[in-house]
């Protein structure tokens, strides 16, 4: 009987000291960290890399962070690099954080379709 009570109390304490949260921070029609002349781009002709994900995060131990604070810009840059483009459409931004007693994680994640403004969709400038 004593072992059951100790187990239940341990699980409750672990639950109280643990937390996790992922929240959707926003949806963007077009998103970029690069200089893009979007007025020259015909979105119907651009080749897109669909469903690309970029993430920037950091680990913590005993509330000591390892690495710099995660940045939205870095997550977007990683996503653009993976997709081989310079702008995103239908982008969704998420923030995630969790901790379990001594360990923790915080990150920004961006998902969307990556396009290249210099591809076939860019209009001729005359």
C-alpha positions as a Markdown table, in Angstrom:
| # | Residue | x | y | z |
|---|---|---|---|---|
| 1 | Unk | 0.0 | 0.0 | 0.0 |
| 2 | Unk | 2.8 | 2.4 | 0.9 |
| 3 | Unk | 4.5 | 1.9 | -2.5 |
| 4 | Unk | 1.3 | 2.7 | -4.4 |
| 5 | Unk | 0.9 | 6.0 | -2.5 |
| 6 | Unk | 4.5 | 6.9 | -3.1 |
| 7 | Unk | 4.1 | 6.1 | -6.8 |
| 8 | Unk | 1.0 | 8.2 | -7.1 |
| 9 | Unk | 2.6 | 11.1 | -5.3 |
| 10 | Unk | 5.7 | 10.9 | -7.5 |
| 11 | Unk | 3.6 | 10.9 | -10.6 |
| 12 | Unk | 1.6 | 14.0 | -9.4 |
| 13 | Unk | 4.8 | 15.8 | -8.5 |
| 14 | Unk | 6.3 | 15.0 | -12.0 |
| 15 | Unk | 3.1 | 16.2 | -13.6 |
| 16 | Unk | 3.2 | 19.5 | -11.7 |
| 17 | Unk | 6.9 | 20.1 | -12.5 |
| 18 | Unk | 6.4 | 19.3 | -16.2 |
| 19 | Unk | 4.9 | 21.6 | -18.8 |
| 20 | Unk | 4.5 | 21.8 | -22.5 |
| 21 | Unk | 2.9 | 24.2 | -25.0 |
| 22 | Unk | 2.8 | 24.6 | -28.7 |
| 23 | Unk | 0.9 | 27.6 | -30.0 |
| 24 | Unk | 0.1 | 28.8 | -33.5 |
| 25 | Unk | 1.5 | 32.4 | -33.7 |
| 26 | Unk | 0.2 | 33.3 | -37.1 |
| 27 | Unk | -0.5 | 32.6 | -40.7 |
| 28 | Unk | 1.1 | 34.6 | -43.5 |
| 29 | Unk | 0.1 | 34.8 | -47.2 |
| 30 | Unk | 3.7 | 35.7 | -48.1 |
| 31 | Unk | 6.7 | 35.6 | -45.8 |
| 32 | Unk | 10.4 | 36.3 | -46.5 |
| 33 | Unk | 13.5 | 37.5 | -44.8 |
| 34 | Unk | 15.1 | 38.3 | -48.1 |
| 35 | Unk | 14.7 | 41.3 | -50.4 |
| 36 | Unk | 12.1 | 40.1 | -53.0 |
| 37 | Unk | 10.6 | 42.2 | -55.8 |
| 38 | Unk | 7.3 | 40.5 | -55.5 |
| 39 | Unk | 5.6 | 42.7 | -58.1 |
| 40 | Unk | 7.7 | 41.0 | -60.7 |
| 41 | Unk | 6.6 | 37.5 | -59.7 |
| 42 | Unk | 3.7 | 35.6 | -61.3 |
| 43 | Unk | 2.8 | 33.2 | -58.6 |
| 44 | Unk | 1.0 | 31.0 | -61.1 |
| 45 | Unk | 4.3 | 30.3 | -62.9 |
| 46 | Unk | 6.7 | 29.9 | -60.0 |
| 47 | Unk | 7.8 | 26.4 | -59.1 |
| 48 | Unk | 7.2 | 25.8 | -55.4 |
| 49 | Unk | 8.7 | 23.3 | -53.0 |
| 50 | Unk | 5.7 | 22.3 | -51.0 |
| 51 | Unk | 5.4 | 21.7 | -47.2 |
| 52 | Unk | 8.9 | 22.8 | -46.2 |
| 53 | Unk | 9.7 | 23.2 | -42.4 |
| 54 | Unk | 12.4 | 25.2 | -40.7 |
| 55 | Unk | 13.1 | 25.2 | -37.0 |
| 56 | Unk | 15.3 | 27.2 | -34.6 |
| 57 | Unk | 15.5 | 26.1 | -31.0 |
| 58 | Unk | 17.6 | 25.7 | -27.9 |
| 59 | Unk | 18.0 | 23.3 | -25.0 |
| 60 | Unk | 18.1 | 24.3 | -21.4 |
| 61 | Unk | 19.4 | 22.4 | -18.3 |
| 62 | Unk | 18.9 | 23.7 | -14.8 |
| 63 | Unk | 17.4 | 26.9 | -16.4 |
| 64 | Unk | 20.8 | 27.5 | -18.1 |
| 65 | Unk | 20.3 | 28.0 | -21.8 |
| 66 | Unk | 22.6 | 26.2 | -24.3 |
| 67 | Unk | 22.9 | 28.4 | -27.3 |
| 68 | Unk | 21.3 | 31.7 | -28.3 |
| 69 | Unk | 17.6 | 32.5 | -28.0 |
| 70 | Unk | 15.6 | 30.9 | -30.9 |
| 71 | Unk | 14.7 | 33.5 | -33.6 |
| 72 | Unk | 11.8 | 33.5 | -36.0 |
| 73 | Unk | 14.2 | 35.0 | -38.7 |
| 74 | Unk | 16.6 | 32.0 | -38.3 |
| 75 | Unk | 13.7 | 29.5 | -38.7 |
| 76 | Unk | 12.5 | 31.3 | -41.9 |
| 77 | Unk | 16.0 | 31.4 | -43.3 |
| 78 | Unk | 16.4 | 27.6 | -42.6 |
| 79 | Unk | 13.1 | 27.0 | -44.4 |
| 80 | Unk | 14.0 | 29.1 | -47.4 |
| 81 | Unk | 17.4 | 27.3 | -47.6 |
| 82 | Unk | 15.8 | 23.9 | -47.5 |
| 83 | Unk | 13.3 | 24.9 | -50.2 |
| 84 | Unk | 15.8 | 26.6 | -52.4 |
| 85 | Unk | 13.9 | 29.9 | -52.7 |
| 86 | Unk | 13.7 | 33.4 | -51.3 |
| 87 | Unk | 10.0 | 33.7 | -50.3 |
| 88 | Unk | 7.2 | 31.5 | -48.8 |
| 89 | Unk | 3.5 | 31.4 | -49.3 |
| 90 | Unk | 0.9 | 29.9 | -47.0 |
| 91 | Unk | 3.4 | 30.1 | -44.1 |
| 92 | Unk | 2.4 | 29.1 | -40.6 |
| 93 | Unk | 4.4 | 30.0 | -37.5 |
| 94 | Unk | 4.5 | 28.0 | -34.3 |
| 95 | Unk | 6.2 | 28.5 | -30.9 |
| 96 | Unk | 6.9 | 25.5 | -28.8 |
| 97 | Unk | 8.3 | 25.2 | -25.3 |
| 98 | Unk | 8.4 | 22.3 | -22.8 |
| 99 | Unk | 10.2 | 21.5 | -19.6 |
| 100 | Unk | 10.6 | 18.4 | -17.4 |
| 101 | Unk | 12.1 | 19.1 | -14.0 |
| 102 | Unk | 15.7 | 19.9 | -15.0 |
| 103 | Unk | 15.5 | 19.9 | -18.8 |
| 104 | Unk | 13.7 | 22.2 | -21.3 |
| 105 | Unk | 13.3 | 23.1 | -24.9 |
| 106 | Unk | 12.1 | 26.2 | -26.7 |
| 107 | Unk | 11.8 | 26.7 | -30.5 |
| 108 | Unk | 10.2 | 28.6 | -33.4 |
| 109 | Unk | 8.9 | 26.5 | -36.3 |
| 110 | Unk | 7.7 | 27.8 | -39.7 |
| 111 | Unk | 6.0 | 25.7 | -42.4 |
| 112 | Unk | 5.0 | 26.6 | -45.9 |
| 113 | Unk | 5.6 | 26.5 | -49.6 |
| 114 | Unk | 8.9 | 28.0 | -50.8 |
| 115 | Unk | 9.2 | 29.7 | -54.1 |
| 116 | Unk | 12.1 | 31.4 | -56.0 |
| 117 | Unk | 11.4 | 34.9 | -57.4 |
| 118 | Unk | 14.2 | 34.4 | -59.9 |
| 119 | Unk | 12.7 | 31.3 | -61.4 |
| 120 | Unk | 10.4 | 31.2 | -64.5 |
| 121 | Unk | 7.7 | 33.2 | -62.6 |
| 122 | Unk | 9.8 | 36.4 | -62.7 |
| 123 | Unk | 8.6 | 38.8 | -65.4 |
| 124 | Unk | 11.0 | 40.5 | -67.8 |
| 125 | Unk | 12.0 | 44.0 | -66.9 |
| 126 | Unk | 12.4 | 46.2 | -70.0 |
